[in-house]
Amino acid sequence: MSRFEGRVAIVTGGAGGLGSATVRRLAGEGAQVVITDLVEEAGQALAAETGELFLRHDVSSENEWRAVTERALA
């Protein structure tokens, strides 16, 4: 069993350097990862590479946090 199997992780800023490394690590250890970022092109590319979900997300928006958490829980 992988370390994070059966768990969901939300990685904000996931399209950037440290964020994308975190996404790859968590996915590699079994987590289902929701990648969020304002940079859609890089986020979509990472999602295609890893098989994870990308959502455009402005972390300063309470409504967008609500939408991201709802999708993550679904």
ChimeraX attribute file (.defattr): number of C-alpha atoms within 10 A of each C-alpha:
attribute: neighborCount
match mode: 1-to-1
recipient: residues
	/A:1	7
	/A:2	11
	/A:3	11
	/A:4	15
	/A:5	14
	/A:6	10
	/A:7	11
	/A:8	16
	/A:9	15
	/A:10	19
	/A:11	18
	/A:12	21
	/A:13	22
	/A:14	27
	/A:15	26
	/A:16	15
	/A:17	9
	/A:18	11
	/A:19	17
	/A:20	21
	/A:21	13
	/A:22	19
	/A:23	27
	/A:24	19
	/A:25	12
	/A:26	22
	/A:27	21
	/A:28	15
	/A:29	14
	/A:30	16
	/A:31	21
	/A:32	21
	/A:33	24
	/A:34	22
	/A:35	28
	/A:36	25
	/A:37	22
	/A:38	16
	/A:39	16
	/A:40	15
	/A:41	12
	/A:42	16
	/A:43	24
	/A:44	21
	/A:45	13
	/A:46	21
	/A:47	23
	/A:48	12
	/A:49	10
	/A:50	15
	/A:51	13
	/A:52	18
	/A:53	18
	/A:54	24
	/A:55	21
	/A:56	18
	/A:57	20
	/A:58	16
	/A:59	15
	/A:60	8
	/A:61	9
	/A:62	10
	/A:63	11
	/A:64	15
	/A:65	14
	/A:66	11
	/A:67	12
	/A:68	21
	/A:69	12
	/A:70	10
	/A:71	12
	/A:72	16
	/A:73	7
	/A:74	6
